[in-house]
Amino acid sequence: MPPTPALKDYAQADVNRSLTPEDKIHFFREMARIRRFEQTALKHYNGGKMGGFLHLYIGQESVAVGTVSLCGEHDHVITAYRCHGHALAVGMEMNPCMAELFGKATGASKGKGGSMHLFDPENNFWGGHGIVGGQTPLGLGLAYGVKYKNQEGCCLCYLGDGAVNQGAFHESLNIAALFELPVVYVIENNGYSMGTSQTRSSAYKHCLAQRAEAYDMEWDVVNGEDLYEVRAKTQIAMERAKKESKPTVLEIDTYRYYGHSVADANAKKYRTPEEINQYRAHHDPLRLWRRRLVEEGVLTEEQADAIDKEAKQEANASATFAIESPAPEVAEIFDDVYWETDNNTEAANTGRHFFND
Amino acid sequence: MRELLYRHAIREALDEELARDENVVVMGEEVAEYNGAYKVTEGLWDKWGDKRIVDTPISEAGFIGMGIGASMLGVRPVMELMFWSFHSVAFDQLVNNAANVRYMSGGLCHCPIVMRGPANGGTAVGATHSHCPEGLFAAFPGLKVCSPATPADVKGLMKTAIRDNDPVYVMENTLLYGTKGPVPDPEDGDHLVPLGKADIKREGSDISLIAHGRSVLRALEAAETLQSEHGINAEVLDLRSIRPLDQQAIIDTVMKTNRVVLVDESKPFCGVSAQITTLIQEHAFDHLDAPVKRVCALDAPAIYSPHIEDEQLPNPKRIIEKVLTLA
């Protein structure tokens, strides 16, 4: 069984008791911003304004906001292709994120990465990565770097429930435990590996995180709809990483309302409308947090509406910014491939990197 | 000038760079306590300890990905692949992460990592241990690939690779580790060989043999025989690095000799030699007195049989035969 003794009310955990009303309202605002960002992105994707895929995070907002809220100066974040929520949670502005989705030169990656590849090293955010499980060894490397530099910090490495079946993930767990690296693997379990439910894709008995036992690693299961619980249990894992340099696997139960990506918009193929409605009605992390704050007397309904409205306006403004931004120049295709070419070093003038002349 | 074994030249490069930059770490299977599967890293663990010389599990996707992640944070890992043939186990990390992270982040992230180890066959280790992936990795923009033939070149290129801010893949060769050659003395200054600069290993006027890696030595052997037995004076151009590629040196030698045989230990189909043939066709066609010819590995998986393995590789006999068809 999971090692953390269950609290009746995670609001009473030390890490949550110390929160100010402003902190709590901040979390609501961040979740609202992520949701409004995503809804706005979806609208414009459906309007044919974006290319490629769009992996929406709607329904999972409490995971990114709750876990990232614990990050300090030397903590790092890396994730997979469902990365908008993490990007906004670490502090990226909506404008460069939205412009990146639109493939504009003002995008966070100058239109070279797209929806799956938002990066912000200044905020210790090392990207969305496109291959299922491919980011899990990179997270290991970030933790290695922290330890190598003798910093007190850790890496939060996010993955979906589908990624737990990738070899790279298992190799990462083995090395994390063997090398005692300060990494916290956060499995955001939304129940579906693309269109294949977890029961049809993962051999398991009780949960996915329990696989950590095979690597002599601590693990825990978290109810993702409760922001207090997310913070309380993540904090224990991050402390373990920072104080003992030990890794943890956290499995946070959550749900996505939309398909794996907008390309599989017909998510009803593999799950019923009743199931989706049930989550929307009773397990929505944003609504639950809002209700909680109203009950605690931290927030009024009117204030909550106002915050939500601001988030919506910010998202709409970011879309306007993106639409009005220029596309990258064709010549920029050759930028950002090689460091020395961009920096016009002597080495860049030796030999040739490109072969399309 | 003193002479060093190829493997010791690499070790000297690693040792000097470990001393120069505290962010440099050497990682891989058996590189530390075991002293290196090919004794390239012999003695480094004793000297530098656990923090700088790191044994990893046999877990290529895991530890190579870890090196890439660490490089994003400013560590400069030099990763040993026991065989480059094992690239397939870590292919996702090598081509999706190392090659792309700079581009996908719009230049916000860097990946200063070196992957090194032996490529190619020649020691009867069979099909799964004899891959020759220079051309494969050179096909991915964002990566740099070199294939040094001599102790001096491997030392100089290795040091350059470690200081480079992009991922550099260094393809060595098991059969080169025991070869010996002159290497400048460290007391005479930092010995660096730039990436993307080819080297004429033998001046000649009648035909150009263009090669890289161990094929350079085979080409040199063939050139001596061509001179003594056939009176043909062959120039041997050592590419040293495949990407960046010294296109000018290739064009220059073609303009000088007007005849070319490419010697490439990889397979002919979509190989390095195919790329260079295209380059010559595009830029030096008018200077050719004969078609460009190639001597590559014979186009089948690497055979085990030690009795005929060398026949599959571009050996001097095959090179000479090919040159004589152009004479």
Interface residues (C-beta under 8 A of the other chain):
Chain A: H76 I78 G107 A108 S109 K110 G111 K112 G113 H117 F119 D120 P121 W126 G127 H129 G130 I131 G134 T136 P137 L138 G139 L140 G141 L142 A143 Y144 G145 V146 Y148 K149 G167 A168 E171 S172 N174 I175 L178 D335 D336 V337 Y338 W339 E340 D342 E346 A347 T350 G351 R352 H353 F354 F355
Chain B: V25 K51 T56 P57 S59 A61 G62 F63 I64 G65 M66 G67 I68 G69 A70 S71 M72 L73 G74 V75 D92 Q93 N96 N97 V101 R102 Y103 M104 S105 G106 G107 L108 C109 H110 P141 G142 K144 T160 D164 N165 D166 P194 L195 G196 K197 S241 R243 P244 L245 D246 Q247 Q275 L279
